[in-house]
Amino acid sequence: MKGNLERLINPTIIFLDCRRKLEYRERTHARTGGTQDLLAARQQCYQVRHHAAPSFISKTEIITKLGKSPPHQTQMAKQPDTRLKDQNGQTILVREFKLEDKAEVHRIFHEGLMEMVPDTAFRGLRHHPESLLLYTAVTVVCFAITMCCWLIGLLPAIVVCMRYFYSRRVMGGYLKQAMSADMGDMEGHYMKTPGSCLWVAELEGKVVGAVAAVRLSDNVVELLRMCVDRSYRRCGVGVVLGQKVLQFAEAHRYASVVLGTTAYAPAAHQLYKRLGFHCVGVTNGYVTPGSSRSFLEQIFYRCLKIHSKAD
Ligand SMILES: CC(C)(COP(=O)(O)OP(=O)(O)OC[C@H]1O[C@@H](n2cnc3c(N)ncnc32)[C@H](O)[C@@H]1OP(=O)(O)O)[C@@H](O)C(=O)NCCC(=O)NCCS
């Protein structure tokens, strides 16, 4: 029993009650559990492991507090998989990437990237008053020249379409660029490079998310490619993946973890804040890899990048 309990308190485990999960997702999309103290975690895991899950347990979450994971013996030791199986519940397993995961990781990455298109095109405008000013100025000039009301009425629709078109084009270019670099050879870029790694999260035997860590220097590692399958969001997968990177950073004695995200991804910002990241800078007019920087693209696509760090 002691052995079982020791296995159950492995740090980054989120344990979902299968029967309650759908109901839970539909009802609130909110978490009933939270970071729990060791004793409560032990008790709940013990209950779930050895008995039918009590009806009040819809989700049991065990998360190591940031920076509190046990010190690792060897600097470059591989991190163990995080796994817990039970006939009453589902397990989120976070493990290192294998070649057979490639197709699923590509799909999740592709979908995650493409869903940023409308956010960048439309919501993004809020973050770019300079673009709004430009569009307004063009509208006024057009009106002054043509005095044509229907043309002026049409301009906002044209701007919206152009923004969508160019956001999509840049994301497509970014995807292409990523596929010809790290995402095309994940094994070589992450698994065979010391100090870097790529993990996948598995739920119900299916790959539902991924995250990578890449060594930037002796002291700094970057968290990137964080993405979770749309149908499995708000289940804690993002937190578990993020925690894995933080544990990895600690095990490899990195002083800090950095990441960059666009300003138009509120879910990602909340997630990273929750993981202990804070903003250390912004780049307005960030040149997205894969963009062509053509004149029209610069008018209809602008990127505000937020740089964050966790020490
Ligand atoms: C960002 C992302 C990885 C989050 O994954 P997830 O598995 O849904 O995250 P979790 O369930 O672990 O949520 C952790 C916390 O993040 C925040 N969060 C997640 N989704 C959110 C949303 N849609 N709106 C607001 N906050 C959100 C919440 O604070 C949440 O904690 P809570 O559920 O206790 O409130 C996921 O939404 C995603 O893949 N998005 C598209 C790709 C992307 O933006 N990647 C980041 C690029 S840098």
The ligand as a Gaussian input file, in Angstrom:
#p B3LYP/6-31G(d) Opt

LIG

0 1
 C       -3.739000      28.065000     -24.139000
 C       -4.079000      26.592000     -24.061000
 C       -2.816000      25.771000     -24.279000
 C       -4.694000      26.265000     -22.696000
 O       -4.857000      24.860000     -22.593000
 P       -5.919000      24.215000     -21.600000
 O       -5.649000      22.762000     -21.524000
 O       -7.295000      24.618000     -21.990000
 O       -5.535000      24.921000     -20.226000
 P       -5.967000      24.447000     -18.776000
 O       -7.229000      23.669000     -18.808000
 O       -4.796000      23.798000     -18.141000
 O       -6.270000      25.848000     -18.095000
 C       -5.378000      26.429000     -17.206000
 C       -5.774000      27.862000     -16.966000
 O       -5.604000      28.640000     -18.145000
 C       -6.636000      29.619000     -18.199000
 N       -7.467000      29.384000     -19.373000
 C       -7.479000      28.293000     -20.173000
 N       -8.341000      28.491000     -21.181000
 C       -8.881000      29.712000     -21.006000
 C       -9.831000      30.485000     -21.734000
 N      -10.411000      30.029000     -22.856000
 N      -10.136000      31.718000     -21.278000
 C       -9.562000      32.211000     -20.166000
 N       -8.655000      31.519000     -19.429000
 C       -8.324000      30.296000     -19.854000
 C       -7.438000      29.477000     -16.951000
 O       -6.883000      30.302000     -15.962000
 C       -7.228000      28.037000     -16.612000
 O       -7.410000      27.756000     -15.257000
 P       -8.902000      27.466000     -14.729000
 O       -9.495000      26.454000     -15.665000
 O       -8.684000      26.960000     -13.364000
 O       -9.635000      28.764000     -14.777000
 C       -5.148000      26.213000     -25.129000
 O       -6.235000      27.092000     -25.004000
 C       -4.628000      26.260000     -26.546000
 O       -4.059000      25.289000     -27.016000
 N       -4.824000      27.386000     -27.254000
 C       -4.421000      27.523000     -28.659000
 C       -2.931000      27.556000     -28.827000
 C       -2.275000      28.615000     -28.000000
 O       -2.787000      29.715000     -27.820000
 N       -1.097000      28.267000     -27.516000
 C       -0.263000      29.158000     -26.785000
 C        0.719000      29.731000     -27.731000
 S        1.944000      30.612000     -26.877000

